[in-house]
Amino acid sequence: MVADWKATTIGALIDTVGGELQTGPFGSQLHAHDYAENGAVRVVPTSAIGRRRIDGSDVPRISSAKAAELSRHRLKAGDILFARRGVQAAGLSALVAPEQEGWL
């Protein structure tokens, strides 16, 4: 099966199939005081991006109001997350599952 794989770039894939590439909310968009223990919307930190899956067992949360401000970062089932920072940035990625739709 691996022999049949075709090497490509994310940019070429988007050009061919469609889609969008963007970074997640960070820095000036999301601060420590925005996180709420009982928040309605989960936020996926880089540390939760594993090998093809998201570990949602202990991810931070924010309020629905704050999530509305960051709506362009809402996840959809089938989205692919790539870790860009931290120890997970060594090539880990995850596919967003249907139950994770709406997370940030």
C-alpha atoms as a printed R data frame, in Angstrom:
    type eleno elety resid chain resno       x      y      z
1   ATOM     1    CA   MET     A     1   0.000  0.000  0.000
2   ATOM     2    CA   VAL     A     2   2.773  2.473  0.870
3   ATOM     3    CA   ALA     A     3   4.262  1.942 -2.588
4   ATOM     4    CA   ASP     A     4   1.040  3.360 -4.066
5   ATOM     5    CA   TRP     A     5   1.188  6.559 -2.000
6   ATOM     6    CA   LYS     A     6   1.903  9.792 -3.814
7   ATOM     7    CA   ALA     A     7   4.101 12.467 -2.239
8   ATOM     8    CA   THR     A     8   2.496 15.909 -2.256
9   ATOM     9    CA   THR     A     9   2.328 19.116 -0.268
10  ATOM    10    CA   ILE     A    10  -0.552 20.563  1.699
11  ATOM    11    CA   GLY     A    11  -0.631 23.509 -0.711
12  ATOM    12    CA   ALA     A    12  -0.907 21.228 -3.746
13  ATOM    13    CA   LEU     A    13  -3.632 19.209 -2.039
14  ATOM    14    CA   ILE     A    14  -5.643 22.365 -1.316
15  ATOM    15    CA   ASP     A    15  -5.149 23.564 -4.904
16  ATOM    16    CA   THR     A    16  -6.375 20.225 -6.251
17  ATOM    17    CA   VAL     A    17  -9.116 19.205 -3.844
18  ATOM    18    CA   GLY     A    18  -9.974 22.493 -2.154
19  ATOM    19    CA   GLY     A    19  -9.922 23.477  1.458
20  ATOM    20    CA   GLU     A    20  -8.264 26.036  3.639
21  ATOM    21    CA   LEU     A    21  -5.107 26.245  5.709
22  ATOM    22    CA   GLN     A    22  -4.989 28.359  8.843
23  ATOM    23    CA   THR     A    23  -3.326 28.481 12.217
24  ATOM    24    CA   GLY     A    24  -5.245 27.945 15.415
25  ATOM    25    CA   PRO     A    25  -6.120 30.678 17.882
26  ATOM    26    CA   PHE     A    26  -3.127 31.833 19.899
27  ATOM    27    CA   GLY     A    27  -1.426 34.777 21.556
28  ATOM    28    CA   SER     A    28  -3.536 37.891 21.302
29  ATOM    29    CA   GLN     A    29  -6.654 35.887 20.409
30  ATOM    30    CA   LEU     A    30  -6.753 33.581 23.412
31  ATOM    31    CA   HIS     A    31  -5.435 34.398 26.888
32  ATOM    32    CA   ALA     A    32  -5.149 32.439 30.129
33  ATOM    33    CA   HIS     A    33  -8.117 34.344 31.591
34  ATOM    34    CA   ASP     A    34 -10.336 33.112 28.719
35  ATOM    35    CA   TYR     A    35 -10.179 29.527 29.922
36  ATOM    36    CA   ALA     A    36 -13.024 28.331 32.151
37  ATOM    37    CA   GLU     A    37 -13.137 25.016 33.985
38  ATOM    38    CA   ASN     A    38 -16.793 24.539 33.058
39  ATOM    39    CA   GLY     A    39 -16.565 26.211 29.659
40  ATOM    40    CA   ALA     A    40 -18.864 24.967 26.930
41  ATOM    41    CA   VAL     A    41 -16.292 24.679 24.127
42  ATOM    42    CA   ARG     A    42 -13.120 22.610 24.152
43  ATOM    43    CA   VAL     A    43  -9.820 23.986 22.855
44  ATOM    44    CA   VAL     A    44  -7.291 21.514 21.449
45  ATOM    45    CA   PRO     A    45  -3.761 22.330 22.632
46  ATOM    46    CA   THR     A    46  -0.767 21.007 20.726
47  ATOM    47    CA   SER     A    47  -0.214 18.441 23.473
48  ATOM    48    CA   ALA     A    48  -3.587 16.806 22.644
49  ATOM    49    CA   ILE     A    49  -2.618 16.152 19.022
50  ATOM    50    CA   GLY     A    50  -1.520 12.543 18.815
51  ATOM    51    CA   ARG     A    51  -0.939  9.997 16.129
52  ATOM    52    CA   ARG     A    52  -3.975 10.529 13.906
53  ATOM    53    CA   ARG     A    53  -6.265 11.344 16.824
54  ATOM    54    CA   ILE     A    54  -7.068 14.034 19.361
55  ATOM    55    CA   ASP     A    55  -6.879 13.139 23.040
56  ATOM    56    CA   GLY     A    56  -9.826 15.135 24.359
57  ATOM    57    CA   SER     A    57  -9.729 13.706 27.879
58  ATOM    58    CA   ASP     A    58  -8.149 16.739 29.507
59  ATOM    59    CA   VAL     A    59  -8.360 19.689 27.138
60  ATOM    60    CA   PRO     A    60  -9.067 23.237 28.302
61  ATOM    61    CA   ARG     A    61 -12.408 24.915 27.722
62  ATOM    62    CA   ILE     A    62 -13.688 28.388 26.992
63  ATOM    63    CA   SER     A    63 -17.105 30.029 27.134
64  ATOM    64    CA   SER     A    64 -19.528 29.959 24.217
65  ATOM    65    CA   ALA     A    65 -19.190 33.748 23.956
66  ATOM    66    CA   LYS     A    66 -15.407 33.565 23.560
67  ATOM    67    CA   ALA     A    67 -15.772 30.693 21.096
68  ATOM    68    CA   ALA     A    68 -18.138 32.846 19.020
69  ATOM    69    CA   GLU     A    69 -15.369 35.455 18.740
70  ATOM    70    CA   LEU     A    70 -13.078 32.729 17.402
71  ATOM    71    CA   SER     A    71 -15.642 31.042 15.130
72  ATOM    72    CA   ARG     A    72 -13.256 30.865 12.161
73  ATOM    73    CA   HIS     A    73 -11.242 28.337 14.204
74  ATOM    74    CA   ARG     A    74 -14.155 25.947 14.828
75  ATOM    75    CA   LEU     A    75 -13.260 22.399 13.867
76  ATOM    76    CA   LYS     A    76 -15.260 20.328 11.401
77  ATOM    77    CA   ALA     A    77 -15.265 16.553 11.181
78  ATOM    78    CA   GLY     A    78 -12.581 15.520  8.725
79  ATOM    79    CA   ASP     A    79 -10.324 18.510  9.396
80  ATOM    80    CA   ILE     A    80  -6.673 17.644  9.900
81  ATOM    81    CA   LEU     A    81  -4.735 19.248 12.754
82  ATOM    82    CA   PHE     A    82  -0.969 19.545 12.568
83  ATOM    83    CA   ALA     A    83   1.151 20.281 15.634
84  ATOM    84    CA   ARG     A    84   3.402 23.241 14.836
85  ATOM    85    CA   ARG     A    85   4.911 23.940 18.244
86  ATOM    86    CA   GLY     A    86   6.185 22.005 21.227
87  ATOM    87    CA   VAL     A    87   7.449 18.441 21.366
88  ATOM    88    CA   GLN     A    88   4.453 17.292 19.329
89  ATOM    89    CA   ALA     A    89   5.637 19.376 16.375
90  ATOM    90    CA   ALA     A    90   7.763 16.437 15.259
91  ATOM    91    CA   GLY     A    91   5.212 15.451 12.637
92  ATOM    92    CA   LEU     A    92   2.144 14.579 14.684
93  ATOM    93    CA   SER     A    93  -1.272 15.179 13.192
94  ATOM    94    CA   ALA     A    94  -4.851 14.253 13.984
95  ATOM    95    CA   LEU     A    95  -8.102 13.820 12.120
96  ATOM    96    CA   VAL     A    96 -11.085 15.595 13.696
97  ATOM    97    CA   ALA     A    97 -13.794 13.082 14.596
98  ATOM    98    CA   PRO     A    98 -17.522 13.899 14.358
99  ATOM    99    CA   GLU     A    99 -17.803 14.184 18.146
100 ATOM   100    CA   GLN     A   100 -15.080 16.879 18.127
101 ATOM   101    CA   GLU     A   101 -16.867 19.110 15.631
102 ATOM   102    CA   GLY     A   102 -17.251 22.630 17.020
103 ATOM   103    CA   TRP     A   103 -14.146 22.470 19.195
104 ATOM   104    CA   LEU     A   104 -11.425 25.030 18.593
